[in-house]
Amino acid sequence: MSTHDAGPAAGTSAARSPEYRVAHLQDRLASGHLGELGVRTEVRGETVLVHGTVPSARCREDVLSTVREELAGLEVHCDIVVSEPSSPDHAEELS
Amino acid sequence: MIRIAAVGDIHLSPETRGVLRPAFDTLPACADLLLLAGDLTRHGTPEEARVVADEIRGLGVPVVAVLGNHDHHDDRQDEVTAVLREAGAEVLEGESTVVRVGDARVGVAGTKGFGGGFVGASAGEFGEPVMKEFVRVSRRCADGLRASLEKLAQEDCDVRIALTHYSPVPETLAGEPLEIYPFLGSYLLAEAIDTAGADLAVHGHAHAGTEHGMTTGGVKVRNVAQPVIGRAFHVYHLPVPERVGAATEATTT
């Protein structure tokens, strides 16, 4: 019986590492039906941070649902905010 | 003084119908024109464009727009443009328009622009066909912007504004990952602006960027992506240079 380690050539658990999963999530958010390029996903130690601004609360829920599905089992911190639609309270003077 | 309202990246769709209209209805009191810096829709469908159209129809100030990459996603940018034009917006791509504000002539030159990166870290027209085409598209957009600004200079405009979706400078991208800068803008746009001259450059696209920047030639740049400005729009007061011989003109007419 061989005890030889097959090594990385046989594939490793790294293929399911948070980095690759986050990359696939980012791709899915951008190119899927959400078309969301403004949401960033970053690996922070043992957790994942999702942040950005989206146009509506419904969009925020859709993004979070996709994140939960794609990153199941990982601890995710969400900091996604909805765009502010109010008028400005001042103007900038350009000289 | 010209009062310029501007916003980009509003990403409207049926679920956000009417969300910006209350703020847009205040425009006649605080602005002379509204610039829309692209990514007006989420996926570039005519249905989404109709939501944008309803948001800007009959605003009481002229609306000048460029499209963004989202507005191209469904490959129906011509239909999106037509819907916006039907609502009264000027939609520019390598083109210009002149808006009269009192006695002043405000020229706006617009293009979506494209990526490619900035000086010292930019893509070159070399290698695979798709890579060469990437850079050529960016160059065509920049050439269109330069030609439009030069045309406005010949049309006796008091102020000229460059309106793009992609950024002409890296300063207004600060906050975005450095690695994606080549997908957020191109120095070719800034070179076009500095070559032809402009009083202000306005863009969107970089949601995590910064509002303020400047070209090498000293033209002020503003990133008005809605997530950056945190409002329905921002207003910039742009002084109108006094015309040489204006007093004489006034007395002889």
Interface residues (C-beta under 8 A of the other chain):
Chain A: H33 G35 L37 G38 R40 G52 T53 V54 P55 S56 R58 C59 S83 E84 P85 S86 S87 P88 H90 A91 E92 E93 L94 S95
Chain B: R3 D9 I10 H11 L12 S13 E15 T16 V19 L20 P22 A23 T26 C30 R42 H43 H70 H73 P177 L200 H207 A208 K220 Q226 P227 I229 G230 R231 A232 F233 H234 V235 Y236 H237 L238 P239
